[in-house]
Amino acid sequence: MVNESEFESIQSRSQQPHEAVDLETVFESASVVIPTARERNFTAESLPSWIDPIIATEEGLNVARNRGIERADGEWIVLVDDDVTFPTRLTAWLIDSMHPLHLAGLEDYWPMDGILGRYMVFHRSLWEQIGGFDESRPHGGDTDFVIRCRNTGASVVRLPRRLIPHHDAAGEFTTTQHVEWLWYLVRRHPRQMVPKAAKLLLRKLGLLSPRRGTYPDGWESAVWRVPEEGDEE
């Protein structure tokens, strides 16, 4: 049982502003890994000068992810695509509050209940435990990674997708790529993926609508928007 003085002490600590976290100190234990094949790296441009990212340019997205993490020396890995505005303070808060069996990132699209490879934070030991990303895949390795992390007992922390400005928000897979991605995941994780594949099929047929857990039509954020060229980061 917590007595009154202990409760007041806990309450006082909980009310301290997050700004009290020293960003540079937190990032001493972390490495920012950016796999990229683009000429312009928006994410690297938005990093503070005191963060030296690992830029991974190996062919194949999941190959680049793994090689970048291998070259990183941080205990915590911040894996982020090359087309976002990097959330320095948010990332520091996450690292400061996470334990090694946490996997944090931006929520995936319905009906998926994982997170996107666009932005992930995890402990190196978790990546080592599951054997990294599936390098046989041109895409879809992030979904497979999340499922395998969950299978080892990791807790997945899903953040609002629009929390981080995305420069390439209009980019998407072709129908052929999407079907191939889904078939790969169903074969590899049938128990988790068959129900989701069925929902996607029903939606395609117009028999199911993602009414819950998605952004409503016309919803707009007062903060989030696609950055425009020339914006100050």
C-alpha positions as CSV (number, residue, x, y, z in Angstrom):
1,M,0.0,0.0,0.0
2,V,1.4,3.4,-1.0
3,N,1.2,5.9,1.9
4,E,0.2,9.6,1.5
5,S,3.7,11.0,1.4
6,E,4.8,8.4,-1.2
7,F,1.7,9.1,-3.3
8,E,2.4,12.9,-3.2
9,S,6.0,12.2,-4.3
10,I,4.8,10.0,-7.2
11,Q,2.2,12.6,-8.2
12,S,4.8,15.4,-8.1
13,R,7.2,13.4,-10.4
14,S,4.4,12.6,-12.8
15,Q,3.6,16.3,-13.2
16,Q,7.1,17.3,-14.2
17,P,7.1,18.5,-17.8
18,H,8.6,16.3,-20.5
19,E,10.8,19.2,-21.5
20,A,12.9,18.2,-18.4
21,V,14.3,15.2,-20.5
22,D,17.7,16.1,-21.8
23,L,17.5,15.3,-25.5
24,E,21.2,14.9,-26.2
25,T,21.7,12.7,-23.1
26,V,18.8,10.4,-24.2
27,F,20.2,10.1,-27.7
28,E,23.6,9.0,-26.4
29,S,22.1,5.5,-26.1
30,A,20.3,5.6,-29.5
31,S,21.2,5.4,-33.2
32,V,19.0,6.8,-35.9
33,V,19.0,4.5,-39.0
34,I,17.7,5.8,-42.3
35,P,17.4,3.4,-45.2
36,T,17.3,5.4,-48.5
37,A,17.5,5.2,-52.2
38,R,16.4,8.8,-52.8
39,E,18.4,11.7,-54.0
40,R,17.0,13.9,-51.3
41,N,16.8,12.7,-47.7
42,F,14.1,14.8,-46.0
43,T,14.5,13.0,-42.7
44,A,18.3,13.7,-42.5
45,E,17.7,17.3,-43.3
46,S,15.3,17.7,-40.4
47,L,17.6,16.1,-37.8
48,P,19.3,18.4,-35.2
49,S,23.0,18.9,-35.9
50,W,24.1,16.8,-32.9
51,I,22.5,13.6,-34.3
52,D,24.7,11.7,-36.7
53,P,22.4,9.3,-38.5
54,I,23.3,5.9,-40.1
55,I,22.4,6.3,-43.8
56,A,21.9,2.8,-45.3
57,T,21.9,2.8,-49.1
58,E,22.1,-1.0,-49.7
59,E,19.8,-2.3,-52.4
60,G,16.6,-3.7,-51.0
61,L,14.7,-1.9,-48.2
62,N,15.0,-4.7,-45.7
63,V,18.6,-5.4,-46.5
64,A,19.3,-1.7,-45.9
65,R,17.5,-1.7,-42.6
66,N,19.5,-4.7,-41.4
67,R,22.9,-3.4,-42.6
68,G,22.2,0.0,-41.1
69,I,21.3,-1.5,-37.7
70,E,24.4,-3.7,-37.8
71,R,26.6,-0.5,-38.3
72,A,24.8,1.3,-35.5
73,D,26.3,1.4,-32.1
74,G,23.3,2.5,-30.1
75,E,21.4,0.4,-27.5
76,W,18.2,1.8,-28.9
77,I,17.4,1.9,-32.6
78,V,15.3,4.5,-34.3
79,L,14.4,3.2,-37.7
80,V,12.9,5.9,-39.9
81,D,12.2,6.4,-43.6
82,D,13.8,9.1,-45.6
83,D,10.6,11.2,-46.2
84,V,9.4,12.4,-42.8
85,T,10.1,15.3,-40.5
86,F,12.1,13.7,-37.7
87,P,10.3,14.1,-34.3
88,T,13.4,14.6,-32.0
89,R,11.6,15.4,-28.8
90,L,8.9,12.7,-29.2
91,T,11.6,10.1,-29.9
92,A,13.5,11.1,-26.8
93,W,10.3,10.8,-24.7
94,L,9.8,7.3,-26.1
95,I,13.3,6.1,-25.5
96,D,13.3,7.5,-22.0
97,S,10.0,5.6,-21.2
98,M,10.4,2.3,-23.1
99,H,11.7,-1.1,-21.9
100,P,13.5,-3.6,-24.1
101,L,10.3,-5.5,-25.0
102,H,8.6,-2.4,-26.3
103,L,8.2,-1.8,-30.0
104,A,6.8,1.7,-30.7
105,G,5.8,3.3,-34.0
106,L,3.1,4.8,-36.2
107,E,-0.1,2.8,-36.5
108,D,-0.6,0.8,-39.6
109,Y,-3.6,1.1,-41.9
110,W,-6.9,-0.7,-41.3
111,P,-7.3,-3.7,-40.8
112,M,-3.7,-4.1,-39.8
113,D,-3.1,-3.7,-36.0
114,G,0.7,-3.2,-36.1
115,I,3.0,-0.3,-36.9
116,L,4.7,1.0,-40.0
117,G,8.3,0.8,-40.9
118,R,8.1,4.6,-41.6
119,Y,9.0,5.2,-38.0
120,M,9.9,2.5,-35.4
121,V,11.7,2.6,-32.1
122,F,13.0,-0.6,-30.5
123,H,15.8,-2.1,-28.4
124,R,18.7,-3.7,-30.3
125,S,18.2,-6.9,-28.3
126,L,14.6,-7.3,-29.7
127,W,15.9,-7.0,-33.3
128,E,18.6,-9.6,-32.5
129,Q,16.2,-11.9,-30.8
130,I,13.9,-12.3,-33.9
131,G,16.7,-12.2,-36.5
132,G,16.1,-8.8,-38.0
133,F,14.0,-8.0,-41.1
134,D,13.3,-10.6,-43.8
135,E,15.8,-9.6,-46.5
136,S,14.0,-11.7,-49.1
137,R,11.2,-9.1,-49.2
138,P,11.2,-5.9,-51.4
139,H,8.5,-4.6,-49.1
140,G,6.2,-5.8,-46.3
141,G,9.1,-6.6,-44.0
142,D,7.9,-4.2,-41.4
143,T,4.6,-6.0,-41.0
144,D,6.4,-9.4,-40.7
145,F,8.8,-7.8,-38.2
146,V,6.0,-6.6,-36.0
147,I,4.2,-9.9,-36.0
148,R,7.4,-11.8,-35.1
149,C,8.1,-9.3,-32.3
150,R,4.7,-9.9,-30.9
151,N,5.2,-13.6,-31.1
152,T,8.3,-13.2,-28.8
153,G,6.2,-11.4,-26.2
154,A,7.0,-7.8,-27.1
155,S,4.4,-5.1,-26.5
156,V,3.6,-3.0,-29.6
157,V,2.9,0.7,-28.9
158,R,0.9,2.3,-31.7
159,L,1.1,6.1,-32.1
160,P,-1.3,8.2,-34.3
161,R,-0.1,8.0,-37.9
162,R,-0.5,11.7,-38.4
163,L,1.8,12.6,-35.5
164,I,4.7,12.8,-37.9
165,P,4.6,14.8,-41.1
166,H,5.1,12.6,-44.1
167,H,6.5,14.1,-47.3
168,D,5.5,11.2,-49.6
169,A,2.0,10.7,-48.3
170,A,0.6,10.2,-51.8
171,G,2.9,7.2,-52.5
172,E,1.2,3.8,-52.4
173,F,1.6,0.2,-53.8
174,T,0.1,-1.0,-57.0
175,T,-2.7,-3.6,-56.7
176,T,-0.3,-6.3,-57.9
177,Q,2.2,-5.3,-55.3
178,H,-0.5,-5.2,-52.6
179,V,-1.8,-8.7,-53.4
180,E,1.7,-10.1,-53.5
181,W,2.5,-8.5,-50.1
182,L,-0.7,-9.9,-48.6
183,W,-0.1,-13.4,-50.0
184,Y,3.4,-13.4,-48.5
185,L,2.1,-12.4,-45.1
186,V,-0.8,-15.0,-45.2
187,R,1.7,-17.8,-46.0
188,R,4.1,-16.7,-43.2
189,H,1.5,-15.8,-40.5
190,P,-1.8,-17.5,-41.4
191,R,-3.3,-17.3,-37.9
192,Q,-2.8,-13.5,-37.7
193,M,-3.3,-12.6,-41.4
194,V,-6.2,-14.7,-42.7
195,P,-8.8,-12.7,-40.8
196,K,-7.2,-9.4,-42.0
197,A,-7.0,-10.6,-45.6
198,A,-10.7,-11.5,-45.4
199,K,-11.6,-8.0,-44.2
200,L,-9.6,-6.5,-47.0
201,L,-11.4,-8.7,-49.6
202,L,-14.8,-7.8,-48.1
203,R,-13.9,-4.1,-48.2
204,K,-12.9,-4.5,-51.9
205,L,-16.3,-6.0,-52.6
206,G,-18.0,-3.2,-50.8
207,L,-19.3,-5.4,-48.1
208,L,-17.3,-4.0,-45.2
209,S,-16.3,-0.5,-44.2
210,P,-13.5,0.4,-41.7
211,R,-15.7,2.5,-39.5
212,R,-13.6,2.1,-36.3
213,G,-10.0,3.0,-35.7
214,T,-9.6,5.1,-38.9
215,Y,-9.5,8.8,-39.7
216,P,-13.0,9.9,-40.6
217,D,-13.7,11.4,-44.0
218,G,-12.9,15.1,-43.9
219,W,-10.9,14.9,-40.7
220,E,-8.2,17.5,-40.5
221,S,-5.5,18.1,-37.9
222,A,-4.6,21.6,-36.7
223,V,-0.9,20.5,-36.7
224,W,-0.3,17.7,-39.2
225,R,0.1,18.6,-42.9
226,V,2.4,17.5,-45.7
227,P,5.4,19.8,-45.6
228,E,6.0,22.0,-48.6
229,E,9.3,22.7,-50.2
230,G,11.0,25.6,-48.6
231,D,9.4,25.0,-45.2
232,E,11.6,25.6,-42.2
233,E,12.2,22.3,-40.4
